[in-house]
Each structure stands twice: as structure tokens, then as C-alpha cells.
Amino acid sequence: MRIPIYGLLRAQRSRDPISQEQEKKIRAWWNELGGLPERLVIDRASGSRCRLDEAEGIIHIGSDINPGPGTSPNASLRWRAALAHEYRHLQRFDSGNVLPPGPLDEAITDLEACAFPQLTPAIREELTADALQRLYEYTIQSCQPNSSEKNTGN
């Protein structure tokens, strides 16, 4: 597998609204992954964002569940991979295993999401590519002089 690393590019995810048909598919995939229906909120509006609502303990799915026009691993991540990633965020939240928001948290979430047995090899490759990109971003950020996190690796 060849993984392109693009530096510190911001991924461009979709801003197009989620259709009713896709909403049904998202809910079905969520259930297949093991998610409880009451812990998933889908905002079909244009420009809506995926996020974990820690106060409510639910995942909000927005239009950025879909890939966008960019070429980075995150921009090209298909919705099934993105939903597995978001579900893993919720599982980590439930277990109390939450890291500070940032590229390291996102990379670890990607890699942990790869363990879902329902995922195809292609989805796992997408998540792995995104994780590598985010680890690269984390490395760059942690090496900056004003970084609050110290790089203690050998």
C-alpha cells in the first residue's frame, strides 16, 4: 500500500447535504457497527459537521461525513470509514480513554477503528492512510518550538 503524505494540508470534506437515502444507509451502517440508534444524530444540512457531543454522549453526523474535493487521505475518506472513525470516538469517550483533541487523537482513533470486523480491507486502508497523515501532522506540530507537547521519542 502506498500512502501519500501531504504535509499540513487541511482536508476538504464535503459540504453537500446528506440525502434521505444516505441517511438510511448511515443509520444501517451505524447499527451494523454496533451503535445504538439513540446515540446518533444526523444533521442533513449543507456544511454540517461530524462531532462527538460529550455533554449528551452522542455522535452528530454532518455533511462532512462524505469525501470532498481534496486529495489528502482525510479528504478522500469515504463515509463508511468516517462513520467507523466517529463511532470509535464514542467508544473511547464511553471508556474514559479520551485524548486531547488533535492529530494524535485522530490517528489513534483511525487505527482503533480498523479493528471493527465489519470493515472491508479498502476501508481499513483508508483509515490507515488517514492515520499516517495525522501522525505526520502530530510529528510536525510536536517538533515546533512553541509546542506544548514534548517529543520524547528516541
C-alpha positions as CSV (number, residue, x, y, z in Angstrom):
1,M,0.0,0.0,0.0
2,R,1.4,3.4,-1.0
3,I,0.4,6.2,1.3
4,P,0.8,9.8,0.1
5,I,1.8,12.2,2.8
6,Y,0.8,15.8,2.0
7,G,2.2,17.8,4.9
8,L,0.0,20.0,6.9
9,L,-2.8,20.4,4.4
10,R,-6.3,20.8,5.8
11,A,-8.6,18.2,4.4
12,Q,-11.5,19.4,2.3
13,R,-14.6,17.3,3.2
14,S,-17.9,17.6,1.6
15,R,-20.3,20.4,2.4
16,D,-23.2,18.9,0.3
17,P,-26.3,18.0,2.3
18,I,-26.9,14.4,3.2
19,S,-29.8,12.8,1.2
20,Q,-32.6,10.9,2.8
21,E,-31.4,7.8,1.1
22,Q,-27.9,8.2,2.5
23,E,-29.3,8.9,6.0
24,K,-30.9,5.5,5.9
25,K,-27.6,3.9,4.8
26,I,-25.7,5.8,7.6
27,R,-28.2,4.5,10.2
28,A,-28.0,1.0,8.9
29,W,-24.1,1.0,9.0
30,W,-24.2,2.5,12.5
31,N,-26.4,-0.3,13.6
32,E,-24.1,-2.9,11.9
33,L,-21.1,-1.4,13.7
34,G,-22.9,-1.9,17.0
35,G,-24.0,1.7,17.6
36,L,-27.2,2.4,19.5
37,P,-29.7,4.4,17.4
38,E,-30.4,6.9,20.1
39,R,-26.7,7.9,20.2
40,L,-26.7,9.0,16.6
41,V,-28.0,12.4,15.3
42,I,-27.8,13.2,11.6
43,D,-27.8,16.8,10.5
44,R,-28.5,16.7,6.8
45,A,-27.9,20.4,6.3
46,S,-25.2,21.7,4.0
47,G,-21.9,22.4,5.8
48,S,-22.8,20.5,8.9
49,R,-20.0,18.8,10.8
50,C,-19.4,15.4,12.4
51,R,-18.6,15.6,16.1
52,L,-18.8,14.0,19.4
53,D,-21.2,15.7,21.8
54,E,-19.6,14.9,25.2
55,A,-22.4,16.5,27.2
56,E,-25.0,14.3,25.6
57,G,-22.8,11.3,24.8
58,I,-23.9,11.2,21.2
59,I,-22.4,11.5,17.8
60,H,-23.6,14.2,15.4
61,I,-23.1,13.3,11.7
62,G,-23.0,16.1,9.2
63,S,-22.3,16.6,5.6
64,D,-18.6,16.3,6.1
65,I,-19.2,12.5,6.5
66,N,-18.7,12.4,2.8
67,P,-15.4,12.8,0.9
68,G,-14.6,16.2,-0.5
69,P,-12.6,17.5,-3.4
70,G,-9.2,17.3,-1.8
71,T,-6.6,14.6,-2.5
72,S,-5.4,14.1,1.1
73,P,-6.2,10.8,2.8
74,N,-8.7,12.6,5.0
75,A,-10.4,14.4,2.2
76,S,-10.9,11.1,0.3
77,L,-12.1,9.0,3.3
78,R,-15.4,7.5,2.3
79,W,-18.4,7.8,4.6
80,R,-18.3,4.2,5.9
81,A,-14.7,4.8,7.1
82,A,-15.6,8.2,8.5
83,L,-18.6,6.7,10.4
84,A,-16.5,3.9,11.8
85,H,-14.0,6.6,13.0
86,E,-16.7,8.6,14.7
87,Y,-18.2,5.5,16.3
88,R,-14.7,4.7,17.7
89,H,-14.6,8.2,19.2
90,L,-17.8,7.5,21.0
91,Q,-16.5,4.2,22.3
92,R,-13.3,5.8,23.6
93,F,-15.4,8.5,25.2
94,D,-17.6,5.9,26.9
95,S,-14.5,4.0,28.2
96,G,-12.9,7.2,29.5
97,N,-9.9,6.8,27.2
98,V,-10.1,10.3,25.7
99,L,-7.0,12.1,24.5
100,P,-6.8,15.9,24.0
101,P,-8.2,16.9,20.6
102,G,-5.6,16.9,17.8
103,P,-3.9,14.8,15.2
104,L,-2.6,12.2,17.7
105,D,-6.2,11.6,19.0
106,E,-7.5,11.4,15.4
107,A,-4.7,9.0,14.3
108,I,-5.2,6.6,17.2
109,T,-9.0,6.7,16.6
110,D,-8.4,5.8,12.9
111,L,-6.2,2.9,13.8
112,E,-8.5,1.6,16.5
113,A,-11.5,1.8,14.1
114,C,-9.6,-0.6,11.8
115,A,-10.4,-3.3,14.3
116,F,-14.1,-3.4,13.5
117,P,-14.7,-6.8,11.9
118,Q,-17.3,-5.3,9.5
119,L,-14.8,-3.2,7.7
120,T,-13.5,-4.2,4.3
121,P,-9.8,-4.1,3.5
122,A,-10.3,-1.0,1.4
123,I,-11.9,0.9,4.4
124,R,-9.1,-0.2,6.6
125,E,-6.6,1.1,4.1
126,E,-8.3,4.5,4.0
127,L,-8.3,4.7,7.8
128,T,-4.6,3.7,7.9
129,A,-3.7,6.3,5.3
130,D,-5.5,9.0,7.3
131,A,-3.8,7.8,10.5
132,L,-0.4,8.1,8.9
133,Q,-1.2,11.6,7.6
134,R,-2.3,12.6,11.1
135,L,0.8,11.1,12.7
136,Y,2.9,13.2,10.3
137,E,1.0,16.3,11.3
138,Y,1.4,15.4,15.0
139,T,5.2,15.0,14.5
140,I,5.5,18.3,12.8
141,Q,3.4,20.1,15.5
142,S,5.3,18.4,18.3
143,C,8.7,19.5,16.9
144,Q,7.7,23.1,16.7
145,P,9.5,25.3,19.4
146,N,6.2,26.6,20.9
147,S,4.6,23.1,21.1
148,S,3.0,22.3,24.5
149,E,3.7,18.6,23.9
150,K,7.3,17.4,24.0
151,N,8.6,14.9,21.6
152,T,10.2,12.3,23.9
153,G,10.7,9.5,21.3
154,N,14.2,8.1,20.6
